[in-house]
């Protein structure tokens, strides 16, 4: 049988009741790589990391990465014209990737970006303070600021752009909006080029509840707008991950000219990126680490003036994204790594901190189905083989 008339790949999957169902996989979509730089939107995929095959992935163990596979994945994203947002929460900052490994990741990714000519921004945070709670009051705020400064220096010395990540340490120490304005204001006064701010909601990290000094989103938003207005020349944009499309569209209208809103809304990104004809969001998304070929095709359509086609493409990936980012949302990284493994970008379905076990088999089966339906299984035969292996390991069918 020739490749042209070969039977489609198939796999026996459990349905929602656990009964066997033969599923024939569709062919991968023909996602074109761009022939010129993407222009109509600034788009970053927040990339995940891949541990060594023999790495100790016990929770709390030092991050031990397969550097070849981790960097090859970034080259794959760059080949589709997207930028890479590295050392972010998708890379398991605070969930398995310690600061020593993060420092290496930033340096190595920056060298790879320079070689590939790819856009790169990296997270600068305060997670080196994880084992020592900062003191309260001004001394604590100063220690948090110093931790940020250390990481900003690493990112800038590597040659990457800076994303000022939301800080668990600052959330513990700050007692008011003024404390946030004090720390961020000092850092923005000092940076040598505009940075991207980072507002990560508590659904992604419960330790960030009440960020910007208030549990009320409207009040917190006023603080963010005050900070940006007072440092507009030092803020390239703000990534907002609150999973609230109405809030995001309101906020982006309040931003000063030249300050981008990078959507981090993995539920509602199609409407936010395409926009309303007057305003739109740019993107810095974890889901784009799994759907980057489709994301690239959508932006290429926007570049060609075809917003209807762009929306159609992005809509085709939305069900997959909503499944991967389903509550508890902080475990979305498991789905990102799972899709990477299905597509042959890593030798095993393993993650730092043992997070490959953070989602049940039923969830992974649904991710598999929806990845296929979105045309994002680049080698259906390989994906089917790996899915059968995973099902067998889990004892299905019994």
C-alpha positions in Angstrom: 0.0 0.0 0.0 1.5 3.3 -1.0 1.6 6.4 1.2 -1.0 8.0 -1.0 -3.7 5.4 -0.3 -2.6 4.2 3.1 -5.3 3.7 5.7 -5.5 6.7 8.1 -3.9 6.2 11.5 -6.3 5.0 14.1 -6.4 4.4 17.9 -8.8 2.7 20.2 -9.8 5.4 22.7 -12.1 5.3 25.8 -15.1 7.5 25.3 -16.6 9.6 28.1 -18.1 6.5 29.7 -14.9 4.5 29.4 -16.1 2.4 26.5 -13.8 1.6 23.6 -14.2 3.7 20.5 -12.1 3.4 17.3 -10.9 6.8 16.3 -9.4 7.4 12.9 -7.1 10.4 12.9 -7.3 13.1 10.4 -4.3 14.3 8.3 -2.3 17.2 9.7 -3.3 20.6 8.4 -1.0 22.2 5.9 0.3 25.0 8.1 2.5 27.3 6.0 5.7 28.8 7.4 5.8 32.5 6.7 7.9 33.9 3.9 8.4 37.2 5.6 8.3 38.4 9.3 4.9 38.5 10.9 3.8 42.1 11.0 0.2 42.8 12.1 0.5 41.4 15.6 3.4 41.0 18.1 3.1 37.3 19.0 5.0 35.2 21.5 4.6 31.6 22.4 5.5 30.9 26.1 7.6 27.8 25.7 7.9 24.8 28.0 11.0 22.9 29.1 11.9 19.3 28.6 13.8 17.3 31.3 16.6 14.8 30.5 15.4 11.2 30.1 17.2 10.2 33.4 16.5 13.4 35.3 15.2 13.3 38.8 11.7 14.7 38.4 10.8 14.3 42.1 9.0 17.4 43.3 11.6 19.8 44.7 14.5 18.3 42.8 16.8 20.7 40.9 15.8 21.4 37.3 17.7 19.0 35.0 16.9 19.8 31.3 17.5 18.1 28.0 19.1 21.2 26.5 19.1 19.8 22.9 15.4 19.0 22.9 14.5 22.2 24.9 16.3 24.5 22.5 15.2 22.6 19.4 11.6 23.3 20.4 12.4 27.0 20.5 13.9 26.8 17.0 10.7 25.1 15.8 8.6 28.0 17.1 10.9 30.6 15.6 10.6 28.7 12.2 6.9 29.7 12.1 7.7 33.4 12.7 6.6 33.6 16.3 8.7 35.0 19.1 9.5 32.9 22.2 8.7 34.0 25.7 11.1 32.0 27.8 11.6 31.4 31.5 7.9 32.2 32.1 5.3 30.2 34.0 4.9 27.8 31.1 8.6 26.9 31.6 7.5 25.9 35.2 8.9 28.8 37.1 8.1 28.1 40.7 6.8 24.6 39.7 10.0 22.7 39.1 12.4 25.1 37.3 14.7 26.6 40.0 16.6 29.8 39.5 19.9 28.0 38.7 18.3 26.2 35.8 16.4 29.3 34.8 19.6 31.3 34.5 21.0 28.6 32.2 17.8 28.6 30.2 17.9 32.4 29.7 21.5 32.4 28.5 21.2 29.4 26.3 17.9 30.6 24.7 19.4 34.0 24.1 22.3 32.4 22.2 19.9 30.3 20.2 17.7 33.3 19.4 20.7 35.2 18.1 21.7 32.3 15.9 18.1 31.8 14.6 17.3 35.5 14.3 14.3 34.9 16.5 12.5 37.3 18.8 13.0 36.5 22.5 11.8 37.9 25.8 12.5 36.2 29.1 10.9 36.4 32.5 12.7 38.2 35.3 11.2 37.4 38.7 12.2 36.9 42.3 12.1 33.1 42.7 15.6 32.9 44.0 14.0 34.1 47.3 11.7 31.0 47.4 13.6 29.4 50.3 13.9 32.5 52.4 10.8 34.6 53.0 11.8 38.3 52.8 11.3 40.4 55.9 8.3 42.6 56.2 8.1 46.4 55.6 10.6 48.4 53.6 13.4 45.9 54.1 11.3 43.2 52.5 10.4 45.4 49.6 14.0 46.3 49.1 15.0 42.6 49.1 12.3 41.9 46.5 13.5 44.8 44.3 17.1 43.5 44.6 16.0 40.0 43.5 14.3 41.5 40.5 17.4 43.5 39.7 19.6 40.4 39.7 17.3 38.6 37.3 16.9 41.6 35.0 20.7 41.9 34.8 20.9 38.2 33.7 18.3 38.7 31.0 19.8 41.9 29.7 23.3 40.6 29.7 22.1 37.6 27.7 20.6 40.0 25.1 16.9 39.2 25.6 14.0 41.5 26.3 12.6 41.6 29.8 9.2 40.5 31.1 8.8 41.6 34.7 7.0 38.6 36.1 4.5 38.7 38.9 6.3 37.9 42.2 5.1 35.6 44.9 7.5 37.3 47.2 6.1 40.7 46.5 2.6 39.4 47.0 3.6 38.2 50.5 5.4 41.4 51.5 3.3 44.1 50.0 0.5 45.5 52.1 -0.9 48.2 49.7 -1.0 49.3 46.1 1.7 51.9 47.0 4.1 49.0 47.8 3.7 47.7 44.3 4.1 51.2 42.8 7.2 51.7 44.9 8.9 48.4 43.7 7.9 48.5 40.1 8.5 52.3 39.8 12.1 51.9 41.0 12.7 49.0 38.6 11.2 50.9 35.6 13.2 53.9 36.4 16.4 51.8 36.2 15.8 49.6 33.1 17.7 50.4 29.9 14.9 49.5 27.5 11.1 49.1 27.8 9.9 46.0 29.4 6.7 43.9 29.4 4.7 43.8 32.7 3.1 40.6 33.7 -0.3 40.3 35.5 -1.0 36.6 36.2 -4.3 35.8 37.9 -4.7 33.5 40.9 -6.2 30.8 38.6 -2.7 30.4 37.3 -1.0 30.8 40.6 -3.0 31.0 43.9 -0.1 32.7 45.6 -0.7 35.8 43.5 -4.2 36.5 44.8 -4.7 40.2 45.4 -1.8 41.3 43.2 -1.4 45.0 42.7 -2.7 45.5 46.2 -6.3 44.6 46.0 -8.5 41.5 45.4 -10.9 43.8 43.5 -9.9 43.7 39.8 -11.2 47.2 39.1 -9.1 48.7 41.9 -6.0 46.6 40.9 -6.5 47.8 37.3 -6.4 51.4 38.4 -3.1 50.8 40.1 -1.7 49.2 36.9 -2.9 52.0 34.8 -1.3 54.6 37.2 2.0 52.7 37.0 2.0 52.5 33.2 0.9 56.1 32.7 3.8 57.3 35.0 6.4 55.2 33.1 4.9 54.9 29.6 8.4 55.3 28.0 9.6 52.2 30.0 6.7 49.9 29.3 6.5 48.1 26.0 3.3 46.3 27.0 1.5 44.3 29.7 0.6 40.6 29.5 -2.7 40.1 31.2 -3.8 36.5 32.2 -7.1 36.9 34.0 -9.3 34.9 31.6 -11.7 37.9 31.4 -12.2 39.2 27.8 -14.4 42.1 28.9 -11.8 43.3 31.4 -9.0 43.0 28.8 -10.9 45.0 26.1 -11.6 47.8 28.7 -8.0 47.9 29.9 -6.4 48.0 26.4 -8.5 51.2 25.6 -7.0 52.8 28.7 -3.3 52.2 27.8 -1.2 55.0 26.6 -0.3 55.1 22.9 2.5 52.7 22.1 1.9 50.4 25.0 0.7 47.0 23.8 -1.7 44.7 25.6 -0.4 41.1 25.3 -3.3 38.8 25.8 -2.6 35.9 28.1 -6.3 34.8 27.9 -6.1 31.2 26.8 -9.9 31.0 26.8 -10.8 34.0 24.7 -7.8 34.8 22.5 -9.4 34.5 19.1 -11.7 37.5 19.6 -9.0 39.5 21.4 -6.3 39.0 18.8 -8.5 39.6 15.8 -10.0 42.6 17.6 -13.0 44.8 16.8 -11.6 46.7 13.9 -10.3 49.5 16.1 -8.5 47.8 19.0 -6.9 44.4 19.2 -4.6 42.5 21.6 -1.2 41.2 20.8 -0.3 37.8 22.3 2.0 36.2 24.8 0.3 32.8 25.2 1.1 29.5 26.7 -1.3 27.7 24.3 0.8 28.9 21.4 3.5 26.6 22.6 1.2 23.8 21.4 -0.6 25.5 18.5 2.2 27.7 17.1 1.6 26.5 13.4 -2.0 27.6 13.6 -1.1 30.8 15.4 1.4 31.6 12.7 -1.2 30.9 9.9 -3.7 33.2 11.7 -1.3 36.1 11.9 -0.3 35.5 8.3 -4.0 35.9 7.4 -4.2 39.1 9.4 -1.1 40.4 7.6 -3.0 39.7 4.3 -6.0 41.6 5.6 -8.2 38.5 6.0 -9.5 38.8 9.5 -12.3 36.3 8.8 -9.8 33.6 7.9 -7.6 34.5 10.9 -10.6 34.2 13.3 -11.6 30.8 11.7 -8.1 29.4 12.3 -7.9 30.7 15.9 -11.4 29.4 16.6 -10.4 26.0 15.4 -7.9 25.7 18.3 -10.0 27.2 21.0 -11.6 24.0 22.2 -8.2 22.5 22.7 -6.9 25.5 24.6 -9.9 25.5 26.9 -9.4 21.9 27.7 -5.7 22.3 28.3 -6.3 25.3 30.6 -9.3 23.9 32.4 -9.4 24.2 36.2 -7.1 23.8 38.0 -5.6 26.0 35.4 -2.1 26.0 36.9 -1.6 22.5 35.6 -2.0 23.5 31.9 1.7 22.8 31.5 0.9 19.1 31.5 -1.2 19.5 28.3 1.5 21.5 26.6 4.2 18.9 27.3 1.8 16.1 26.3 1.2 17.7 22.8 4.9 18.2 22.4 5.5 14.5 23.2 2.7 13.3 20.8 4.4 15.3 18.0 7.8 13.8 18.6 9.5 16.9 20.0 10.6 15.1 23.2 11.6 11.5 23.8 9.3 10.9 26.8 6.2 12.4 28.4 8.0 13.6 31.5 8.1 16.9 33.3 10.0 18.6 36.1 8.4 18.2 39.5 6.5 15.1 38.2 3.9 17.3 36.7 3.3 14.8 33.9 1.1 13.1 36.5 -0.9 16.3 37.3 -3.8 15.5 34.9 -5.9 12.3 34.7 -6.0 10.0 31.7 -9.5 11.2 30.7 -8.1 14.7 30.4 -5.2 13.6 28.2 -7.5 11.5 26.0 -9.6 14.7 25.4 -6.5 16.7 24.6 -5.4 14.0 22.1 -8.8 14.1 20.4 -8.9 17.9 20.1 -5.3 18.2 18.9 -6.3 15.8 16.1 -9.4 17.7 15.4 -7.4 21.0 15.1 -5.1 19.4 12.6 -2.1 19.8 14.9 -0.8 16.2 15.1 2.1 16.6 12.7 2.7 12.8 12.4 -0.6 10.9 13.1 1.0 7.5 13.1 3.6 8.5 15.7 0.9 10.2 17.8 -1.4 7.1 17.6 1.5 4.8 18.6 2.4 7.1 21.6 -1.2 7.3 22.7 -1.6 3.5 22.6 1.5 3.3 24.7 0.2 5.7 27.3 -3.2 4.0 27.4 -1.4 0.6 28.0 0.7 2.1 30.8 -2.5 3.2 32.5 -4.0 -0.2 32.1 -6.5 0.5 29.4 -8.1 -1.5 28.0 -8.2 -3.6 31.1 
